[in-house]
Structures are given as C-alpha cells and as structure tokens.
Amino acid sequence: TQLLEQSPQFLSIQEGENLTVYCNSSSVFSSLQWYRQEPGEGPVLLVTVVTGGEVKKLKRLTFQFGDARKDSSLHITAAQTGDTGLYLCAGVWSNYQLIWGAGTKLIIKP
Amino acid sequence: DSGVTQTPKHLITATGQRVTLRCSPRSGDLSVYWYQQSLDQGLQFLIQYYNGEERAKGNILERFSAQQFPDLHSELNLSSLELGDSALYFCASSPHATVGEQYFGPGTRLTVT
C-alpha cells in the first residue's frame, strides 16, 4: 500500500510566524502536487514538483521535493490569515491515480 | 472558479434511498475524477473516466456507480444509502488521460438521515 503521511495533522499559529508542513512516503513518486482546500470548497492546486531537489516559490510559499522524490515540504513565511485552510499533498504513483495525504489543517490567528 | 460545476450543492436523503450527483468538467477536459471526503479526512479516490470510458477505479463501493456521457458530463449514482455515506463528494477534471493536475468542483454535500 502506497501511503503519504502529512505532518503535523493540525497547526495553529499567530499571523506573521513562519511554518513548515511535511509530506512523507516510503515510496518514490514521479511528481507531487500540493493543494489548498478552504472549508466547503474543493481543493485548489498550488504547485506540482517533478524533479528531485526541486524548489518552487509561490509568493510566501516555498515548496521542496526531496532528492529521492519520497518527501516534500511546504514552508510559509510570515503567515497571513488568508493562508488558513487544509493543505493536501498528492503523489503521482501510477498513471491513473494520485495517492493523497490526509492533510494538514492550518489555522492562522490574527 | 475552477470551471467545474457540480449539482446539487446540498442533498439530504434517507437511508436506503438512491441519489445521482452530476458534474460538468472544464471546457476541453476529457477526464473526470470522483472523490469522497468524510469529515476532517483526506480525499478518497472513487473512479476516473476519460472520454466516456472508465479509466481507473479506487475505493468505490459496489452500491456506487458512475458514467460519463458523450457531452463529457458525468454522474455518480449512490444507492442503498447508509448513514456512513454522508460526506462531501467532489468531481475533478483534467485535460490528461493519465494523472496530472486536477481542477476540482465545489462539491456536493450529501447527508443521509
């Protein structure tokens, strides 16, 4: 069974702080996607990382794919209340299916 | 707005009943994926269709079925509903036959009483 573990499951911090969330697996993925989901809405794709060691930046969000393509991290600098949401990672394991993590629920307090 | 539409937005029904959820993909997308998300849990992949053909199956119960029509819209049929089927059901579309980025609809919240 291919598993993607996300940690922490829940994180509540003050606005302006930095944070990192993780997505780990024992399996190698050809690529990995990060999504953000707000309450009552569908997930929205943030980024796809493909190459081992790849780093992508999206404003204050920095995504990294591990060298061995088994893990990934999302770092948020100076968090804002608008960053609140459920962050999901999904690994491409086969051509037909994404393997989804259970998500990190992030709350940014004003 | 992802361009994916789902109807209805909310559905309340009784145990034992049957319901149909509808999804229209983004213009030009040939793949449709269906997911189930229970409270505070991640996404469970149910099934994928590509250009009218079933492409992949995930953890879909035998009581559930889906199809994709020639105009590319898709329907997910849930029958003999149980309390545990209460969840958010999402449809996602993609231009790819194989896995790539997916664009999610707003979901249908199903409540089985």
Contacts between the chains, C-beta under 8 A, distances in Angstrom:
chain1	res1	chain2	res2	distance
A	33	B	101	6.8
A	40	B	106	7.9
A	40	B	107	7.6
A	40	B	109	8.0
A	41	B	106	5.9
A	41	B	107	7.2
A	42	B	2	6.7
A	42	B	4	7.5
A	42	B	90	5.2
A	42	B	92	7.3
A	42	B	104	3.0
A	42	B	105	5.5
A	42	B	106	5.6
A	42	B	107	5.5
A	43	B	43	7.3
A	43	B	90	7.6
A	43	B	104	5.1
A	44	B	2	7.2
A	44	B	104	7.1
A	45	B	101	5.2
A	45	B	102	6.9
A	45	B	103	7.2
A	48	B	101	6.2
A	88	B	42	6.4
A	88	B	43	6.9
A	90	B	43	8.0
A	92	B	99	4.9
A	94	B	99	7.3
A	95	B	98	3.8
A	95	B	99	5.8
A	96	B	48	6.4
A	96	B	55	5.9
A	96	B	56	3.6
A	96	B	98	6.6
A	96	B	99	6.4
A	97	B	45	5.9
A	97	B	48	7.6
A	97	B	56	5.5
A	97	B	58	6.5
A	97	B	99	6.5
A	98	B	45	7.0
A	98	B	99	5.7
A	98	B	102	7.4
A	100	B	42	5.0
A	100	B	43	4.7
A	100	B	44	7.8
A	100	B	45	7.2
A	101	B	42	6.1
A	102	B	41	6.4
A	102	B	42	4.0
A	103	B	41	8.0
A	103	B	42	5.2
A	105	B	40	7.5
